[in-house]
Amino acid sequence: MARYSLNPDETRFLMELFEKIEGMTAGSTSMYEIGSSIGLEREDARQIAENLMSEGLIEIRTLSGGIAMTEDGIEAARELGAGKGGDTRSRLPDGPVLDGPGREAVEALSAFLKVHTGELQLAFDPLAELMADLRTIDAQLASPRPKTAVIRACFESIRGVLEATRAGEELARVNQLLGNKS
């Protein structure tokens, strides 16, 4: 996502907006509602919305703070992994080397977890473990032949961290990638 320089709060805001309006330009919602759902004060939500408007990713729809995504915003959110993490076809393959669809599923879930990690309010050790696993996944994805077993082990570890925190959607997406029932 080199075209846009988004900070973590802007990324979370964009991803939350995408989920709320189900990735449609016709959908709109309150910038304050989106901000509140990711733990932001009204003024911070307004500032982030203005920043995303200046990037051309969202647009104002009402004077009371109603916003919508532009086509560029939807594309940017999808590049960050929005809309892919819950796809029932997104499962980690069994082969020794990660294939194209498997790679896409791993990249999408990894991006989703990076965006939503701050919401989990993890203690230091579980957070360090989760971040180390995500860095290991990134290292494997940088390889021309990413090893499925290494990536699977990382997601099993992440699953353990998420189970201890009672994370809802994050855990469901990891279980889905691993082919677990939840």
Order of alpha helices (4+ residues) and beta strands (2+ residues): alpha-beta-alpha-alpha-beta-beta-alpha-alpha-alpha-alpha-alpha
